[in-house]
Amino acid sequence: MSSYIIEGGKKLEGETYVSGSKNASLPIMAASILSGKTTKLYNVPDIYDIKFTSDILKVLGCTVKRNKNKITINSKQIKTHEIPDKLMREMRSSVILAGAIIGRFKNAVFSYPGGCDIGSRPIDLHLQGFKKLGINIIEESGFIKCMADKIVGAEIHLDFPSVGATENLMLASVLAEGETIIKNAAREPEIQDLQEMLNKMGANIEGAGTGIIRIKGVKTLKDVSYTIMPDRIEAGTLLCSIAITRGKGIIRNVIPEHIAPIIAKLEECGCKIQVNSDIIKIESNNRLKGIEIKTMPYPGFPTDMQSVFGALLTTAKGTSVIIENIFENRFKYINELKRMGAKATIEGKMAVMKGVRKLSNAEVNSTDLRGGAALILAGLFANRKNKSK
């Protein structure tokens, strides 16, 4: 779908559930390459990125079958170790396949990945880590060629706790000789989900969720069936959707500890929230107030929720401040919000928003995935009959 038409001004009320995590599904699908056997995945979200990753796996030689939220992947007959340039340019997360291909075959060819234009996302940390594992890297004509006679475990210290680099190095070292230690590793829940899935395949990994991950290489891996964790960003977006419309609702299939910073900020805004096991109840009102947000690596406030909160805060009483510490181009959506009547200014990595009583209908353009979600939330609020705050 190239466009959405949103008829706003109505409260969101009722119950819904959270789909499987996109950011966990993609590296876990890549991990299926390592075994050369059959991987069955459940609770896989029905989204474009999943279809696209399935297409890449098919190009490599895997058989991929989908039935609703279940995907079965057989990677026995992989016939090429090269990810086509056209496919790499379509989606940044496709780079995660490189670690799995290298881990199994000790060579891979790929180009620099594409994806949403939200700022610089170099893969230098991935390549530096590969080199530490004894992988030779040649860059020429826009392609990256990775080759090794054998992959040997090493101690790798990441300059920044990059999620993608952490996942790629985990995948590349599962079948390595000896032990690999990743220091300053990303701590996101998706890393923990990848570790759990790999260990179920027969890998020997510990430490995911902390700053140090240890991988002891194993000889082979086995068939696996695994259920993907709920998507914490989808959960946060649903909660913010209810909040911005001043509605109330119940979100099911949530892991509350994964979204603790989101819950805390919604409560700080004035929302009433109840948490019970894997269920979150939220009630918003007409007295939401401005707050300050700073994006940080997990367990801090997630950058993927910054734009969604940006839309919410344009409607909150008073002044809000958002400081973006991860991606430098993630404020592009704000100029689109201003078309709808939002009052906001941008200074470097900081955005200052002054709450307005109403937003107006307008034709706006999505600047990136999360920015598009922010604009949908703004559309849900637009032309709402506002009571005094």
N, C-alpha and C positions, 0 to 999 in steps of 0.2 A: 504494500500500500504506500503510495507516494504522498498522500495527504490525509489529514483527519479533520473532520468538521465537529466541533465541540459546542454543544448547547449548554452553557453554564448556568449558574445561579441556583443550583439544587444541592441540598445536603446529601452526602453519601451516608447511607445507613444500611445495616445488615451484617452478614457474615461472608467471609471468603477464606481461601486458603493460599498458602505460599507454594510456588512451584519449586522444583529442584534447582540447585544453584548452577547458573551459567559458568561462573568462574571456577567452580569445582569440576564441572562436567568436562570442560575442554582438556585440562591436563590429564584427567583420568581416562578420557578417550585416547589421548596420546599414549598413555601407559600401556594400553592394550597391545601396542606394537611389540613390547619387550618380550612377551611370553611366546609368541609364535603359535598361540593356541586360541581358545575361545573365551571371550569376555562378555558377560551378560550384565548390562547396567540397567538399573531401575530408577524411577523418579527423575528421568532426564527431561528437561524443559523442551517444549515444542517451539523453538525459536530459530531464526536464520543462522546464527553462529554454529548451532549444532548441525544443521543441514550442511553448512559449508565445510565444517570439519569432517563430516561423513564423506563428502565429495572428495576431499583431499586423501582420506584413507583409502577410498576406492581407487583413486589414481595410483596410489602406491602399490596396490595389489590386494588390499584387504577386501573381504566380503562384509558388507554392512547391511543389516536388516532392522527395520524399525516397525514396532507394533505399539501404537499409542505412546506411552511414556517408557517403553522398554526398547533398548538397542542391543543387538547382538553383533559382536565384531569378531571375525576370525582373521588373524594376521599371519597365518602359516605361509601363504603364497606371495609375500611381498616381492615385487619384481624390480623395483627401482628405489634408489636411495636419494633421489632428487625431488624436492618439492617445487613444482612449476612456479615460475616467476609470477605469472598472472594471478595464481591463487594466493601467493604470499602477499601480494600488494593489496588484496581485498580485505584482509583481516590480520591485525597485528598479532593476535594470540596464536596464529598459525606457527609462529617461531617455536612454540613449545614442543612441536613435533620433532624438531631437530635433536633435542636431547635424547628422546626415545630411539630415534633412528641411529644416532651415534652409539648409544648404549648397547644396542643389539648387534649392529653391523660394523661398528668402528669406522664408519665413514658416512658422510652426508653432504649434500649440496643444496644450498638455498640462497635466496636473495634477501635484501633487507625488507622487513615486513611493513605493511601499510596500516590502515585503521583510522579511527577517529582522530581529528586534528585538535588535540587538547594540550599539546605541548611536546617538548622533546622527550622521547622515550628510547634512548639509545640501548643497543644490545651489547655494549662494551663489557658489562659485567658478566654476561653470558659467555662471551668469547674468552675473557680473561680466566674465567673458571674452567672452561674447557681446556685451555692451555695448561693449567695446573694439573689436570688429569692426564697429561701426556699426549694431548691431541694436537696435531699440527694443523694450523689454519692458514689458508692462502686466500687473500681477497683480490679478485681481479674481475674487471668488466661488470661490476655490480653484483657479482656472485661471491658467496663464501663457501669455500671447500674445506671440509674437516676430515682428517684422516689420522689413523693411529694403528700401529701394529698391535698394541694392547692398551687398555685403559687401566691405569694404576691409581689407587686411592691416594688422596692428598689432603692437606689442610688448606682450606680456602677461606679467606676473610673478605667478605663483601664490603665495599666502601659504603654502600647504602643497602638497607634491607629490602631489596627488590623481590617482589613476589615471583615474577617471571623467571628471574635468574635462579632463585632458590629452587623452583620447580624443575627447571631445565637441568640443573646440576644434580638434583635427586635422581631424575630419570637417567641421566648419563652415567651415574655411578652405581646403580643398583647391581649391575652385572660386572663391575670392575674387580680387579684384584686388590685385596687388602681393604683398608678402612678409609673412608672419606669423611672429613669433618668440615661442615659449613658453619662458619662463625658470622655473627651479625646477620643471621638468616631472618627472612620474613616470618612473622608469627601469625599470620592470618588463619582463620579457621579452615580455609580451602587447602592450606598446606597440611593441616592435620588430616583432612579428608583424604588427600592424596597418599599420605603415609599409611593410613589405615587400609586403603585399598591395596597398595603395593605389598604391605605385610600379609594381607590375606592371600596374595598371589604367591607368597613365599619369600619376599624380600626381608631384610633385617635392618630396620630403620627405627631410630628412637630420637626423641627430642623435638619433634614438630610441635609448634606452639610456644617454643622457647627460642632464645637467640642462638642456640647451638644444636645442630642436627648431626647425628652420627649415622653413617651408612656403612654397614659391613657387606662387602660384595658376596653375592651368591652365584652358583653355577647356572641354575635354571629356575624358571618360574612355571606356574601351573595355571590351569583354567580357574576362572573366578566369577562369582556372581556378587554384585555389590549395589547398594542403594545410595544414591547421591544425597547429600545433605540439603536442607532447605536453603533457598537463596536469601541471604540476610539483606541484600540491597533491595530486592523486591519487597521484602517485609517492611523495610523502612519507608519505601515509596508508597506502599498501601496505607501505612499509618499517617504519613504526611498528606495523602490525598483526602483522608477523612478529616484531618485537622484543618486543612485550608478551607474546606466547605462548611466547617463548624458542625460536623456531623458526629455520629457515634457508631461504633461497629466492633466486630470481633474478628481477629485474624488468627487462623489456625495453622498448624504445621510450622511453628516457629521455634527456633532455639534462642530464648531470650538473652542468654549471656553473650551471644554473638552480636547483638545489637544494643548492648548496654549503653554506649555513648549516645545512640539515637534516642533511646527511651529517656535518658537523663535530660537531653536538650528539649524534647517535646514537653516534658514535665516543667522544665524551666520556663518554657513559653506560656504555660498555663493549662496544658492538657491534663486530664485526669486519666491515669493509666493503671490497670490492674494486670498483674502477671500471674498465670497459673499453669505450671508445667510447660506445655507447648502451645498455650493459648494466650493471646494478649487482647484485652479489652481497652478501648480508647474512647474518650468523650471530649470533644472540643467545645468551645463556646465563643462568644463575641468579645472576649476580653484577653485575647492572646497578646503577649507583649514581646518587644524586641529583646534579642540576646546577642551574645558574642560567640562565634564558632571559629576554631582553628583546626584545620585538617592535619592529621598526623598518621603515620603508619599504625596498623593495629597494635595495641588495643585502643588507640586514639580514635578521634572522629574520622570516619572514612571519607576520602575525597570523592568517592562515587555518590555520596549523599549531599555533597555541597550544593550543587545546583538545585536539587529538589527543595532543600531547606531555603535556598535563596528565593525561590518562588513563594514559599510559605511566609518568609519574613517580610516580603514586600507588603503583606496584608496585616502585619502585627503592629500594635500601637508602639510608638516611639522609634528609636534608632537602633538598628542592628549592625553589627560588624562581622564580616567574614574574612578570615585570613587563609589563603590557599597556599599551603606549604609543599604541595606535591607536583602539580602541573601548572605551568605558567599561563596556559591559554584557556583555562577552564571558566573564565568569566565571559566568554563570547555571548552566552545566552542572555546576559543582562541587557544588552542593547535591544534585544528582541522584546524583553519584558517592558522596556521603556516605551515601546510602541503601544503597549496596552495601558500605559499610564503609570507605571512604576516609577518611583523616585529613587535613583541610585547613582552613585559615582564610583569610579574605579581608580585606584592609585596603586600601581605596581601589583603586588600580590594581595592587596586589601580592597574589599568592596564595602561601601557604607550605604545602607538602605534606610530610608525613612518610610515608615508604614503609611499606606493610603487606605481610605475607606472603601474604595472600589477600583476595579480594573475594568477596562473597556474591551469590547470585541475588536479584533484586528487580525490581519493576515500576517503571520510570522513564519520564520524559517528555522528549522532545527539545525543547530550548529554541530551537534554530536549526540550520541545516544542519551546520556544523562541530561544534557541540555534540552533535548526533545521532551523528556519526561517532565522537566520543570515547566515547559511551556504548556503541556497538557494540564498540569495542576493549575496553572494560572488561568487557563481556559475554563476549568471547572468553577473557579471563583468569579469569573468575569460577569458583570451585570447582575450580581447578586444583590438583593435588597438588604442593605446593611443597617443594622441597628447600632446604637451608640456603643462605643467600646469602653 
